[in-house]
Amino acid sequence: MTDRADVPGEVLDELRGICARLPESREEAAWVGTRWRIRKRTFLHVFTAHPGQEGAYSRAAELTEPTVIMTFRAQPEEFGALVGAGEPFFRAAWGQDVVGMKVRPGADWAEVGELLAESYRKLAPAKLARLVD
């Protein structure tokens, strides 16, 4: 497992604020970076990927510099729209519903919050999903 410090503190702070509003979500160290889970299901994973680094995300995101990558789940109709939109979104290297996003300076955190709420709703038990605005 790598050091969790690979993701800038300001990005983690924004994500922590968003995820704190999602019932029973919890943050934990991942094999690289940090992930947030609802029970045993990961609805958000964030880490820094590097060009030339082994791993599907570096290739999928076509990186030219170290880049913070966030992955989350999307409903089928949203998945197609996000991946089809291109930058900063891309199809993650695994899963049928996993979207990758390059987190750049000036990211729209309100939009990120909406995307993460949907990701959470997709994986959370129905009684918890109903509690999310």
PyRosetta script that sets phi, psi and omega in degrees:
from pyrosetta import init, pose_from_sequence

init()
pose = pose_from_sequence("MTDRADVPGEVLDELRGICARLPESREEAAWVGTRWRIRKRTFLHVFTAHPGQEGAYSRAAELTEPTVIMTFRAQPEEFGALVGAGEPFFRAAWGQDVVGMKVRPGADWAEVGELLAESYRKLAPAKLARLVD")
pose.set_psi(1, 139.0)
pose.set_omega(1, 179.9)
pose.set_phi(2, -89.9)
pose.set_psi(2, 168.9)
pose.set_omega(2, 177.7)
pose.set_phi(3, -64.8)
pose.set_psi(3, 135.7)
pose.set_omega(3, 178.9)
pose.set_phi(4, -68.1)
pose.set_psi(4, -11.5)
pose.set_omega(4, -179.0)
pose.set_phi(5, -73.6)
pose.set_psi(5, 2.8)
pose.set_omega(5, 179.6)
pose.set_phi(6, -70.3)
pose.set_psi(6, -13.8)
pose.set_omega(6, 177.3)
pose.set_phi(7, -105.8)
pose.set_psi(7, 129.3)
pose.set_omega(7, -179.4)
pose.set_phi(8, -55.4)
pose.set_psi(8, 141.7)
pose.set_omega(8, -178.4)
pose.set_phi(9, -56.2)
pose.set_psi(9, -36.8)
pose.set_omega(9, -179.0)
pose.set_phi(10, -66.8)
pose.set_psi(10, -32.9)
pose.set_omega(10, 176.3)
pose.set_phi(11, -68.9)
pose.set_psi(11, -47.2)
pose.set_omega(11, 178.2)
pose.set_phi(12, -59.3)
pose.set_psi(12, -40.2)
pose.set_omega(12, 179.5)
pose.set_phi(13, -61.3)
pose.set_psi(13, -44.2)
pose.set_omega(13, 178.3)
pose.set_phi(14, -62.1)
pose.set_psi(14, -46.0)
pose.set_omega(14, -178.7)
pose.set_phi(15, -66.6)
pose.set_psi(15, -37.8)
pose.set_omega(15, 177.2)
pose.set_phi(16, -61.7)
pose.set_psi(16, -41.4)
pose.set_omega(16, 178.5)
pose.set_phi(17, -62.8)
pose.set_psi(17, -41.5)
pose.set_omega(17, 178.6)
pose.set_phi(18, -66.2)
pose.set_psi(18, -50.2)
pose.set_omega(18, -174.3)
pose.set_phi(19, -70.6)
pose.set_psi(19, -23.4)
pose.set_omega(19, 178.1)
pose.set_phi(20, -64.2)
pose.set_psi(20, -22.1)
pose.set_omega(20, 179.6)
pose.set_phi(21, -86.3)
pose.set_psi(21, -1.7)
pose.set_omega(21, -177.8)
pose.set_phi(22, -101.6)
pose.set_psi(22, 117.4)
pose.set_omega(22, -173.5)
pose.set_phi(23, -54.0)
pose.set_psi(23, 131.5)
pose.set_omega(23, 175.7)
pose.set_phi(24, 62.8)
pose.set_psi(24, 12.1)
pose.set_omega(24, 177.0)
pose.set_phi(25, -72.6)
pose.set_psi(25, 149.7)
pose.set_omega(25, 178.6)
pose.set_phi(26, -140.6)
pose.set_psi(26, 145.5)
pose.set_omega(26, 178.9)
pose.set_phi(27, -94.5)
pose.set_psi(27, 141.8)
pose.set_omega(27, 174.4)
pose.set_phi(28, -154.1)
pose.set_psi(28, 158.3)
pose.set_omega(28, 175.6)
pose.set_phi(29, -66.8)
pose.set_psi(29, 139.2)
pose.set_omega(29, 175.6)
pose.set_phi(30, -106.8)
pose.set_psi(30, -179.4)
pose.set_omega(30, 178.2)
pose.set_phi(31, -59.0)
pose.set_psi(31, -28.6)
pose.set_omega(31, 170.0)
pose.set_phi(32, -147.1)
pose.set_psi(32, 136.3)
pose.set_omega(32, 179.9)
pose.set_phi(33, 72.5)
pose.set_psi(33, -147.7)
pose.set_omega(33, -173.7)
pose.set_phi(34, -133.5)
pose.set_psi(34, 146.4)
pose.set_omega(34, 175.7)
pose.set_phi(35, -132.0)
pose.set_psi(35, 157.7)
pose.set_omega(35, 174.4)
pose.set_phi(36, -119.6)
pose.set_psi(36, 138.8)
pose.set_omega(36, -175.3)
pose.set_phi(37, -129.5)
pose.set_psi(37, 153.2)
pose.set_omega(37, 166.2)
pose.set_phi(38, -115.3)
pose.set_psi(38, 110.9)
pose.set_omega(38, -172.0)
pose.set_phi(39, 58.6)
pose.set_psi(39, -116.6)
pose.set_omega(39, -177.4)
pose.set_phi(40, -105.1)
pose.set_psi(40, 14.3)
pose.set_omega(40, -175.4)
pose.set_phi(41, -114.5)
pose.set_psi(41, 130.5)
pose.set_omega(41, -179.5)
pose.set_phi(42, -85.3)
pose.set_psi(42, 121.7)
pose.set_omega(42, 177.2)
pose.set_phi(43, -107.1)
pose.set_psi(43, -7.4)
pose.set_omega(43, 178.5)
pose.set_phi(44, -154.6)
pose.set_psi(44, 134.4)
pose.set_omega(44, 174.2)
pose.set_phi(45, -136.4)
pose.set_psi(45, 132.8)
pose.set_omega(45, 179.7)
pose.set_phi(46, -133.6)
pose.set_psi(46, 138.5)
pose.set_omega(46, -178.1)
pose.set_phi(47, -163.0)
pose.set_psi(47, 170.2)
pose.set_omega(47, 175.1)
pose.set_phi(48, -104.9)
pose.set_psi(48, 125.7)
pose.set_omega(48, 177.6)
pose.set_phi(49, -105.4)
pose.set_psi(49, 152.8)
pose.set_omega(49, -176.7)
pose.set_phi(50, -124.0)
pose.set_psi(50, 140.8)
pose.set_omega(50, 178.2)
pose.set_phi(51, -60.6)
pose.set_psi(51, 141.9)
pose.set_omega(51, 178.9)
pose.set_phi(52, 79.3)
pose.set_psi(52, -9.3)
pose.set_omega(52, 180.0)
pose.set_phi(53, -72.0)
pose.set_psi(53, 142.6)
pose.set_omega(53, 174.7)
pose.set_phi(54, -62.2)
pose.set_psi(54, 140.0)
pose.set_omega(54, 177.7)
pose.set_phi(55, 133.6)
pose.set_psi(55, 143.7)
pose.set_omega(55, -174.4)
pose.set_phi(56, -65.7)
pose.set_psi(56, -31.3)
pose.set_omega(56, -175.6)
pose.set_phi(57, -68.4)
pose.set_psi(57, -37.5)
pose.set_omega(57, 178.3)
pose.set_phi(58, -61.2)
pose.set_psi(58, -40.7)
pose.set_omega(58, 179.1)
pose.set_phi(59, -72.7)
pose.set_psi(59, -45.1)
pose.set_omega(59, -176.7)
pose.set_phi(60, -62.7)
pose.set_psi(60, -36.0)
pose.set_omega(60, -177.5)
pose.set_phi(61, -89.4)
pose.set_psi(61, -2.5)
pose.set_omega(61, 180.0)
pose.set_phi(62, 46.9)
pose.set_psi(62, 65.4)
pose.set_omega(62, -174.1)
pose.set_phi(63, -84.1)
pose.set_psi(63, 143.5)
pose.set_omega(63, 173.2)
pose.set_phi(64, -117.9)
pose.set_psi(64, -6.6)
pose.set_omega(64, 178.8)
pose.set_phi(65, -153.6)
pose.set_psi(65, 161.7)
pose.set_omega(65, 176.3)
pose.set_phi(66, -55.4)
pose.set_psi(66, 133.4)
pose.set_omega(66, -173.2)
pose.set_phi(67, -140.7)
pose.set_psi(67, 135.9)
pose.set_omega(67, 174.0)
pose.set_phi(68, -75.0)
pose.set_psi(68, 127.6)
pose.set_omega(68, -179.9)
pose.set_phi(69, -116.8)
pose.set_psi(69, 137.1)
pose.set_omega(69, 176.5)
pose.set_phi(70, -122.6)
pose.set_psi(70, 134.9)
pose.set_omega(70, 173.9)
pose.set_phi(71, -120.8)
pose.set_psi(71, 146.0)
pose.set_omega(71, -177.8)
pose.set_phi(72, -155.7)
pose.set_psi(72, 168.6)
pose.set_omega(72, -179.2)
pose.set_phi(73, -94.2)
pose.set_psi(73, 150.9)
pose.set_omega(73, 178.2)
pose.set_phi(74, -139.9)
pose.set_psi(74, 149.3)
pose.set_omega(74, 172.9)
pose.set_phi(75, -65.9)
pose.set_psi(75, 154.9)
pose.set_omega(75, -176.1)
pose.set_phi(76, -51.3)
pose.set_psi(76, -45.5)
pose.set_omega(76, -178.5)
pose.set_phi(77, -67.4)
pose.set_psi(77, -37.1)
pose.set_omega(77, 177.1)
pose.set_phi(78, -71.9)
pose.set_psi(78, -38.9)
pose.set_omega(78, -179.8)
pose.set_phi(79, -54.9)
pose.set_psi(79, -51.9)
pose.set_omega(79, -179.5)
pose.set_phi(80, -60.1)
pose.set_psi(80, -41.8)
pose.set_omega(80, -179.5)
pose.set_phi(81, -66.6)
pose.set_psi(81, -44.0)
pose.set_omega(81, -178.6)
pose.set_phi(82, -66.3)
pose.set_psi(82, -50.4)
pose.set_omega(82, -178.6)
pose.set_phi(83, -64.2)
pose.set_psi(83, -38.3)
pose.set_omega(83, 178.7)
pose.set_phi(84, -67.6)
pose.set_psi(84, -24.4)
pose.set_omega(84, -179.1)
pose.set_phi(85, -71.4)
pose.set_psi(85, -22.5)
pose.set_omega(85, -178.1)
pose.set_phi(86, 78.0)
pose.set_psi(86, -154.1)
pose.set_omega(86, -176.1)
pose.set_phi(87, -40.8)
pose.set_psi(87, 130.2)
pose.set_omega(87, 6.7)
pose.set_phi(88, -93.1)
pose.set_psi(88, 8.4)
pose.set_omega(88, -175.2)
pose.set_phi(89, -93.7)
pose.set_psi(89, 153.8)
pose.set_omega(89, 174.7)
pose.set_phi(90, -156.0)
pose.set_psi(90, 161.9)
pose.set_omega(90, 177.1)
pose.set_phi(91, -76.5)
pose.set_psi(91, 124.8)
pose.set_omega(91, 178.4)
pose.set_phi(92, -66.9)
pose.set_psi(92, 162.1)
pose.set_omega(92, -174.0)
pose.set_phi(93, -80.7)
pose.set_psi(93, 1.4)
pose.set_omega(93, 179.6)
pose.set_phi(94, -146.0)
pose.set_psi(94, 157.5)
pose.set_omega(94, 176.2)
pose.set_phi(95, 75.5)
pose.set_psi(95, 150.6)
pose.set_omega(95, 179.6)
pose.set_phi(96, -85.5)
pose.set_psi(96, -12.4)
pose.set_omega(96, -174.4)
pose.set_phi(97, -129.6)
pose.set_psi(97, 18.8)
pose.set_omega(97, -175.1)
pose.set_phi(98, -101.0)
pose.set_psi(98, 122.9)
pose.set_omega(98, 178.5)
pose.set_phi(99, -104.1)
pose.set_psi(99, 139.1)
pose.set_omega(99, 171.1)
pose.set_phi(100, -102.1)
pose.set_psi(100, 148.3)
pose.set_omega(100, 177.6)
pose.set_phi(101, -140.1)
pose.set_psi(101, 129.5)
pose.set_omega(101, 172.5)
pose.set_phi(102, -78.5)
pose.set_psi(102, 123.2)
pose.set_omega(102, -179.6)
pose.set_phi(103, -93.5)
pose.set_psi(103, 104.6)
pose.set_omega(103, -177.9)
pose.set_phi(104, -101.0)
pose.set_psi(104, 159.8)
pose.set_omega(104, 173.4)
pose.set_phi(105, -55.9)
pose.set_psi(105, 140.5)
pose.set_omega(105, -179.1)
pose.set_phi(106, 82.4)
pose.set_psi(106, 16.3)
pose.set_omega(106, 178.8)
pose.set_phi(107, -55.2)
pose.set_psi(107, 145.9)
pose.set_omega(107, 177.8)
pose.set_phi(108, -82.6)
pose.set_psi(108, 95.0)
pose.set_omega(108, -174.3)
pose.set_phi(109, -69.1)
pose.set_psi(109, -24.9)
pose.set_omega(109, 175.0)
pose.set_phi(110, -66.3)
pose.set_psi(110, -43.8)
pose.set_omega(110, 177.0)
pose.set_phi(111, -64.2)
pose.set_psi(111, -43.8)
pose.set_omega(111, 177.3)
pose.set_phi(112, -57.9)
pose.set_psi(112, -42.3)
pose.set_omega(112, 178.3)
pose.set_phi(113, -59.0)
pose.set_psi(113, -42.4)
pose.set_omega(113, 178.2)
pose.set_phi(114, -65.3)
pose.set_psi(114, -42.7)
pose.set_omega(114, 179.7)
pose.set_phi(115, -63.6)
pose.set_psi(115, -40.6)
pose.set_omega(115, -179.1)
pose.set_phi(116, -72.6)
pose.set_psi(116, -33.3)
pose.set_omega(116, 175.4)
pose.set_phi(117, -63.2)
pose.set_psi(117, -40.3)
pose.set_omega(117, 177.7)
pose.set_phi(118, -66.6)
pose.set_psi(118, -41.5)
pose.set_omega(118, 178.0)
pose.set_phi(119, -60.4)
pose.set_psi(119, -44.9)
pose.set_omega(119, 177.8)
pose.set_phi(120, -59.9)
pose.set_psi(120, -50.1)
pose.set_omega(120, -179.0)
pose.set_phi(121, -57.4)
pose.set_psi(121, -36.6)
pose.set_omega(121, -178.7)
pose.set_phi(122, -63.9)
pose.set_psi(122, -32.6)
pose.set_omega(122, -174.0)
pose.set_phi(123, -106.5)
pose.set_psi(123, -18.7)
pose.set_omega(123, -175.6)
pose.set_phi(124, -76.3)
pose.set_psi(124, 153.3)
pose.set_omega(124, 170.6)
pose.set_phi(125, -57.5)
pose.set_psi(125, 149.1)
pose.set_omega(125, -175.0)
pose.set_phi(126, -53.9)
pose.set_psi(126, -40.8)
pose.set_omega(126, -177.7)
pose.set_phi(127, -65.0)
pose.set_psi(127, -32.9)
pose.set_omega(127, 177.0)
pose.set_phi(128, -79.7)
pose.set_psi(128, -39.6)
pose.set_omega(128, 179.8)
pose.set_phi(129, -59.1)
pose.set_psi(129, -36.7)
pose.set_omega(129, -179.5)
pose.set_phi(130, -67.0)
pose.set_psi(130, -19.0)
pose.set_omega(130, -178.8)
pose.set_phi(131, -81.3)
pose.set_psi(131, -9.5)
pose.set_omega(131, -176.7)
pose.set_phi(132, -91.9)
pose.set_psi(132, 129.3)
pose.set_omega(132, 178.5)
pose.set_phi(133, -60.6)
pose.dump_pdb("model.pdb")
